[in-house]
Amino acid sequence: MQIPTTGITGLFGESGSGKTTLLRCIAGLEADLSHDSRPVHKRGVGYVFQEPQLFPHLDVRRNIEFGLRRSSAPKVDQDQVVEMLGLSDLLDRKPDGLSGGEAQRVAIAAVLLRSPHLVLMDEPLAALDQRRKDELLPYLDRLHDELSVPMIYVSHSIDEVSRLCDHLLLIDDGRIVASGELHEMLSRLDLPMLSGSNAGSVIEAKPWRYDRDYDLTQFNFSGGELRVPGRYDINARSVRLRIAARDVSMCRSRPDDTTILNVFAAEIDDVQTSGSSSALVRLVAGTDYLLALVTRRSIAHLDLKKGDQVYAQVKSVTVKR
């Protein structure tokens, strides 16, 4: 298996599927068949564990400088990493004075300052509650946008993968069962791991107009427009929108009386059974794919099939970044 040398590659699978074992093999912490005899410290790999690995007797500054002193590669700019991860006000604290999210940011900084060729992140949000996850995710966004070092990010959360990753590997029972570019992988209907509650699509859209009266931002994408609650910078670059398949329905004709704001024309590209009562439908809108999870009875009642023109109704849209 080969992965890109830029961006973030997501490694997605259920608990026990082999995600952590694979990372440990890459890092040299687990015996494998790669015939790579180099010791761990000479592989140029940085490892961010689920639980932050910090020295309790050192403050934040000395914890991150510990990694910097042990880097034989060209040094990463310490001030840039400190600013990127929001650590300026934490440098004099000890680990026992940090929240879980703050400690994980320090652990990430310590890894980056070793100037690794590859960063492995083993579910770095798993030990955090939702509030701390929400605090840490914007910092991971910045790492994605501003650093050139490639990363492998392990998760069993499709929301995290959809937000952060560019490329996706699916692992099941110790085997990589599929891989590819994120948008392409999420639009496939033949992958059970990405069906059911995990089914959904990611599209790139541009903030276009803010409606102050109703606190809604209009996003334009290749298939039309989407309105999302809240205010987003209309001067920003394109952002990533996540649309869960369970939040998409279809109509034969455009509905006139509906509370759903986001309705646009689409074409059915494929239909696959998903469980005993459900079907997963792939829609094309412009150059983007969307998935709809509906009942098989609805498919039969409306006689929906490949090539049909329909109207997609999107109940909810999540802005990822």
Secondary structure, DSSP 8 states (H G I E B T S, - for coil): ----SSSEEEEE--TTSSHHHHHHHHHTSS--SS-----GGGS-EEEE-SS----TTS-HHHHHHHHHHT--SS---HHHHHHHTT-GGGTT--GGGS-HHHHHHHHHHHHHTT--SEEEEE-TTTTS-HHHHHHHHHHHHHHHHH--S-EEEEES-HHHHHHH-SEEEEEETTEEEEEEEHHHHHT-SS-GGGSGGG-EEEEEEEEEEEETTTTEEEEEETTEEEEEES---TTS--EEEEEEGGGEEEESS--SS-S--EEEEEEEEEEEE-SSSEEEEEEEETTEEEEEEEEHHHHHHHT--TT-EEEEEE---EE--
